[in-house]
């Protein structure tokens, strides 16, 4: 999972925006799409391949995304039924626009994923598709891969169907608005069911030993004519919405497993040493973690709005390292096949506008649901997909890491020598005078070194900023 998210709101015309533009060049990120890709996208937007799509436009779908998002991969419609619930989940049908072996397809394989920067994104597909003809925008009829998942009264999946269909979203909602309406009791069905189903799925997650980390996001905000960094704790609605995506990813993985061919998102169980280190961090942060209590239970008890809990949640992301993609054929599931954090078979299939592998997972699932062999172009691409996705993910993580370093350094470049309060959230075993500090205000997680005594892991500490030079050196603190 990403280390931290950064979103730039405002700060137009500042040196920060200039530095971010320069960073794109330095990291050799793709700029505009080649003319043949634009031409193919324009033609596909006019004439998508929808001949075999059923008509499901009678279902009043809605989307839940950040307020400024226009690349809308998913739309949902939730129903209460006699013995449980039905989840309709429409995923943008990118294959209706991308011709295998064409210019669009080749460019998607070069990019692999959408790259997110604080001042915007570098999209996987031209915006004429990703924010236009293929996006599940409200009031527009769009081709989709339509999942229909039935749940019992306790939220267990009991039946799954998937087909191609034309869908029409009725409303584009954002997390804060959804949370406000549900909390106020003004949300009507099907929106009101998001809390009911999301809560049941969270309970099922607990039962199977899975875990979702509610890691606070760093957000760049306008402040006093400039900008600053703040933390934004996820809302419950974020988690409920994520559960619908997780449900679909698990359903897709099981469907592929039953068919004998697929690509899974896998994560091995964290080694004992990593868990032991996390226990030491919890003890230092005064987070109660009895030896008989599972890690997942401890994480669910944390409040991401508390600084010490937010610091521990950020530390918990280290247990998610090692995730990858694994192809299987002829019914031979990989070992391990399970994603340790999901605690079940899982795949990525709900964000095809932004991630290459999801288009292939969708094709495998549609074929499996129809008891057909996958298309030849899918089978031919499968062996190379894990490596392509690994390279793309590594590059996306580099982009994010460099953006974090740049923004933090830009924010603090004029404050060398200033003293800040924070928590010591990590200490190097080989050099206990070196570690990581979690600053309250501004919202920064930075390196600390230069002291003569071991750092007090988990304790509050006053630190002095010693280094911050955008584009040259990262933020560095020393004990005050």
C-alpha positions, 0 to 999 in steps of 0.5 A: 500500500502507499506510504502516504498520500499527498493532495495539493489544494491551492498554492497556485503559482508557488515555488512548490508547484514549480518544483513538482513540475521539475520533479516530473521531468527528473523522474522521467514520467510520461507527459502527453500521449502520442498522437496515434494513442489520442487518435485511437482513444477518440475513435474508441470513445465514439465507437466502444465495443458494446454489442454484447452488453446487456441493458442494466440502465434501470438500476440507479447506481451511485459513485462515492469518490473524492470530490474532485475525482472524474476518473470513476472506476466503480458505481454501486447499487445496494438492495435489501433482500428477504434473507440478506442483501444484493450488491450490484457493483459496476466496474468501468469496462476498459476493454470496450475501448482498448483494442488488444495489440493497438496503440492504446494497449501498448501505451498502457503496458508502458505506463502500467499505472496512474502516477499520483502527484500532489498537483495532479496525476499522470494517467494510465489512459488518455483523459478522453477515456479515463475522465470521459467516455469510459468513466462512470460519470453521472447521467451517462450510459457507460459499458461496465463489467457488472458484478452481482453479489448476494450476501446473507443476513450476516454479510457472507457472500453466498452467490456471485454473477458477473456479466457485461452491461450498460449502466447509468449512474444517477449521483456522484457522491463524496465521502464527507457528504455520504458520512454526513447524510448517514450520520444525520439519518437523511440517507435513503436506501440504497445509500443508507445500506452502505453502512449496514453492508460495510459494517457487516463486511468489517465484522466478517473481516474480523472473523477471518483475521483480516485487517484494514489499516486506517492510516491518516493521509497527509494533505497540503492545505492553504494557510495564511496565503501559503500552504501547510501540511495536515493529517486527515483521518479516514471516515467510516464511510471510507472503510465501508466503501472499501469493503465493497471493493474488497468483497468484489476482489475476493469474489473475483479471486475465487471465481478465477480459482474455480476456473483454474486460470487467473492472477492473484494479489498475494502477500505472505504472512509477515515474518516473526521478526517484523511482528516482534519489532512492531510489538516493541514499537507499540510498547514504546508508544504505550499502546496496549497489546497483550500477548494473547491479542492478535495484531488485527484486533489491536489495529482495529482498536486504534483511533487515527485522529490520535497522534500516537495511534496515527504513528503506530498505524503508519508503522504497521504498513511495514507488515504489508511489504512484499505484496505482489501479483501471481499468475496461475494456470491449470488449477495450480494455485500459487503458494502462498495464494492468500493475501495475508492482510485480506486473509483470503484469496484476493485480486485487483479488478475494481480500478481498470482506469488506473491499473493495468492488471484490472482489465485482465482480471475482469476478462478472466472473470467474465470468461469464468462466469460464462464457462468459456476459455479466456481470450487468447490476448489475455492468456498471452499477456498473463506471464509478463503481467506480474513483472510489469505490475511490480515495475510499475508499482515500484515506480509509483512508490518512488514518485510518492516518496520523492513527492513527500520529500519534496513537499516536506522540504519545501514547507520547512526550507525557511525554518532551519533551527526551529524546534518542533514537538513529535513522537519517536516512532522508529529507532534503528537497531544498529544505531539507536541514536538514529530513527524517525520522528512523527511531527504533530504540526506540520504533519511530517514524518522525518528522519532524526539523527545527530544525538549522543544518546539512544532515542526514546522510542515511543516518547515525545521529544523536542527536535530541531530542524537541521536540514531542508532543501527541496530537490537537494536534501531531505528533511532532517531533525536532531534532538533539541 
